[in-house]
């Protein structure tokens, strides 16, 4: 059996079968050219790949669907759904019935962009017991930061929902390259649907800005995010990333305390720190950055115009990459 290793993919994608621009075959080719290992195709209320997974030039193409209505969007990942399309849900009862059906078919349930002010999840996350939650939707923006803060508070309260990212790709606009931004990495033995879903459900996940962005690793001995360590025996974590750009900030949290806050003064390759764990609970890591100058002004203009942000809201510290937690007991 092949050992677990980190593979990368996208958990939220659309084709022309719903409101995307690319035909399915065009999207599959684009995923291959991006160098991804897996992809969940999640058209609105429609299952594009069909009943079973398949492999496109080494990319695992997985069946899925984004249950989409005015009360929120939620992805279902799996096989043998026995339905190709569904009616748009309009009530809480519709959502309950649909999610219950797909769960009975063995589907993985992942709530999308729960705090996005354009289309939040309005039904209560805990009520539906999701297997994961998409805390980073499309290129980083304020609502993603607020969702990360919400997720961190859940962790502090002892509630763990594995966190993923999804590009929510529909099309590119002029010079943008939105496919697989962000990119979700999973620690799995293969790029089959069963192995990728199991890794996500266990929280063996980190998310980064794009397929070519710096990877962020958190370990405790042989343990990775999603695993549990005995603090009496394993008292250190190692956090490392391929590189940090000038001005990026590496933060390592042990519950509500920061074990490390490191700002790169220049481009640095092969950054690594080994840190003592101070308390039981969890440890997680993230890399952040701050938009300044014209970039911040351009972002604020776009976010106000297209994302319903409040004029003058400002720009918080954005996330470039983050890990799910390792737990300590």
QUITA-V981869 format. One record per residue. RES is the residue in one small letter. PHI is phi in radians with two decimals (none if undefined). D_LAST is the distance of its C-alpha to the last C-alpha in Angstrom with 2 decimals. Layout:
res=[RES/RES]
phi=[PHI/PHI]
d_last=[D_LAST/D_LAST]
This chain:
res=[x/x/x/x/x/x/x/x/x/x/x/x/x/x/x/x/x/x/x/x/x/x/x/x/x/x/x/x/x/x/x/x/x/x/x/x/x/x/x/x/x/x/x/x/x/x/x/x/x/x/x/x/x/x/x/x/x/x/x/x/x/x/x/x/x/x/x/x/x/x/x/x/x/x/x/x/x/x/x/x/x/x/x/x/x/x/x/x/x/x/x/x/x/x/x/x/x/x/x/x/x/x/x/x/x/x/x/x/x/x/x/x/x/x/x/x/x/x/x/x/x/x/x/x/x/x/x/x/x/x/x/x/x/x/x/x/x/x/x/x/x/x/x/x/x/x/x/x/x/x/x/x/x/x/x/x/x/x/x/x/x/x/x/x/x/x/x/x/x/x/x/x/x/x/x/x/x/x/x/x/x/x/x/x/x/x/x/x/x/x/x/x/x/x/x/x/x/x/x/x/x/x/x/x/x/x/x/x/x/x/x/x/x/x/x/x/x/x/x/x/x/x/x/x/x/x/x/x/x/x/x/x/x/x/x/x/x/x/x/x/x/x/x/x/x/x/x/x/x/x/x/x/x/x/x/x/x/x/x/x/x/x/x/x/x/x/x/x/x/x/x/x/x/x/x/x/x/x/x/x/x/x/x/x/x/x/x/x/x/x/x/x/x/x/x/x/x/x/x/x/x/x/x/x/x/x/x/x/x/x/x/x/x/x/x/x/x/x/x/x/x/x/x/x/x/x/x/x/x]
phi=[none/-1.24/-1.29/-1.11/-2.68/-1.49/-2.22/-2.16/-2.85/-2.26/-1.78/-2.76/-2.50/-2.22/-2.10/-1.18/-1.25/-2.17/-2.12/-1.48/-1.62/-1.63/-1.14/-0.88/-1.12/-1.19/-1.15/-1.03/-1.14/-1.12/-1.12/-1.08/-1.20/-1.33/1.43/-1.36/-1.73/-2.68/-2.75/-1.67/-1.60/-2.26/-1.13/-1.12/0.99/-2.60/-1.73/-1.26/-1.17/1.81/-1.31/-2.35/-1.19/-2.64/-1.98/-2.01/0.88/1.68/-1.66/-1.28/-1.76/-1.95/-1.12/-2.99/-2.86/-1.78/-1.14/-2.26/-2.72/-1.24/-1.63/2.44/-2.12/-2.51/-1.50/-2.14/-2.03/2.91/-2.35/0.97/-1.20/1.23/-2.33/-1.63/-2.54/-2.32/-1.33/-1.07/-1.25/-2.17/-2.45/-0.99/-1.12/-1.08/-1.09/-1.04/-1.17/-1.18/-1.12/-1.08/-1.12/-1.13/-1.12/-1.15/-1.58/1.49/-1.29/-1.52/-1.87/-2.34/-1.34/-1.73/0.47/-1.12/-1.94/-1.14/-1.23/-1.27/-2.70/-1.35/-1.47/-1.78/-1.97/1.56/-1.11/-1.11/-1.06/-1.88/0.79/-1.20/-1.42/-2.80/-2.43/-1.50/-1.57/-2.15/-2.03/1.11/-0.92/-0.92/-2.59/-0.93/-1.12/-1.13/-1.08/-1.11/-1.21/-1.09/-1.12/-1.05/-1.11/-1.09/-1.11/-1.06/-1.06/-1.10/-1.50/1.47/-1.91/-2.02/-2.03/-0.90/-1.80/-2.24/-2.11/-2.67/-1.26/0.94/-1.16/-2.06/-2.95/-1.64/-2.08/0.98/-1.63/-1.33/-2.28/-1.65/-1.09/1.05/-2.15/-1.56/-1.96/-1.79/-1.77/-2.25/-1.70/-2.44/-1.37/-2.76/-1.71/-1.46/-0.99/-1.07/-1.23/-1.19/-1.07/-1.09/-1.14/-1.12/-1.09/-1.43/1.43/-1.45/-2.51/-2.35/-2.22/-2.39/-1.10/-2.92/-1.03/-1.68/-1.32/-1.08/-1.48/-2.12/-1.97/-2.23/-2.41/-2.35/1.10/-1.62/-1.45/-2.22/-0.88/1.68/-1.51/-2.12/-2.03/-1.61/-1.07/-1.17/-1.95/-2.21/-1.99/-2.35/-2.14/-2.08/-2.05/-2.55/-2.51/-1.03/-2.87/-2.11/-1.50/-0.96/1.59/-1.24/-2.11/-1.63/-2.13/-2.16/-1.84/-2.01/1.07/-1.65/-1.87/-1.70/-1.29/-2.62/-2.32/-2.20/-1.79/-1.31/-1.51/-2.71/-1.13/-2.24/-1.65/1.02/-1.37/-2.64/-2.40/-1.93/-2.27/-1.32/-1.55/-1.58/-2.62/-1.12/2.35/-2.59/-2.27/-2.49/-2.30/-2.68/-2.01/-2.14/-2.71/-2.09/-1.27/-2.41/1.06/-1.02/-1.07/-1.17/-1.12/-1.11/-1.10/-1.06/-1.09/-1.16/-1.18/-1.21/-1.34/-1.97/-2.01/1.10/-1.30/-1.32/-0.94/1.38/-1.10/1.53/-2.17/-1.32/-1.18/-1.40/-1.76/-1.72/-2.87/-2.67/-1.92/-1.26/-1.47/-1.69/-1.74/-2.21/-2.14]
d_last=[29.94/29.30/25.97/23.86/25.04/25.23/28.08/29.41/31.03/31.95/30.67/33.53/37.18/40.61/43.97/47.51/46.79/45.40/45.82/45.04/47.78/47.27/48.35/45.59/47.09/47.27/43.61/42.60/44.72/43.19/39.66/40.90/42.49/39.29/37.61/34.99/33.46/32.99/34.07/33.76/37.20/36.85/40.30/40.80/41.25/42.42/41.00/42.74/41.54/42.46/40.94/39.13/37.54/39.77/39.80/41.90/42.57/38.98/37.36/35.62/37.21/35.27/36.69/35.48/36.84/36.17/36.93/38.78/40.35/40.77/37.62/35.34/34.61/32.07/31.91/31.93/31.38/32.62/35.71/38.50/38.52/42.14/43.07/44.13/44.28/43.46/45.11/43.65/41.48/42.93/41.03/37.61/38.96/39.88/36.37/34.87/37.43/36.98/33.19/33.38/35.96/34.12/30.88/33.07/34.21/30.68/30.44/27.42/27.59/26.96/28.11/30.07/30.47/29.44/30.57/33.60/36.38/38.97/37.29/34.01/32.20/33.87/32.43/28.87/26.06/23.90/27.05/27.27/23.68/24.04/22.33/22.36/24.01/26.43/25.54/28.02/31.45/34.41/34.89/32.76/34.12/33.26/31.98/29.41/28.13/28.01/26.16/23.50/23.18/22.95/20.21/18.17/18.72/17.50/14.13/14.07/15.02/12.16/14.78/14.56/17.95/18.34/20.83/24.01/27.30/30.84/34.20/35.98/38.89/42.35/44.65/45.12/47.21/49.69/47.74/44.20/42.00/39.48/38.51/34.85/34.20/31.24/30.07/26.90/25.39/23.43/21.96/24.07/26.28/29.38/30.87/31.59/30.77/28.51/26.36/26.26/25.41/22.57/21.12/21.53/20.05/16.85/16.79/17.85/20.16/21.55/24.77/27.56/31.03/33.19/33.60/34.83/32.41/29.96/26.83/23.46/20.84/17.17/15.60/13.05/15.25/16.33/13.60/14.98/14.34/13.11/10.94/7.24/6.39/5.21/5.80/8.23/10.12/9.98/10.72/13.17/14.06/17.65/19.44/23.00/25.83/29.32/30.99/31.00/34.19/35.80/34.30/31.08/27.94/24.61/21.69/18.01/15.77/12.48/12.47/16.02/16.72/18.45/17.53/20.76/23.95/26.51/29.91/32.04/35.54/37.00/36.21/33.71/32.96/29.94/27.63/24.43/21.99/19.21/17.01/14.56/11.23/11.62/8.76/5.30/6.50/8.64/11.40/14.76/18.30/21.81/25.38/27.84/31.55/34.23/37.52/40.47/44.25/46.07/42.97/41.43/44.78/45.22/41.77/42.42/45.78/44.38/41.43/43.83/46.34/44.19/40.74/41.93/40.40/41.96/44.53/43.24/39.59/38.73/36.34/32.66/30.69/30.51/27.74/28.78/25.56/21.91/18.83/16.39/12.78/10.21/6.73/3.80/0.00]
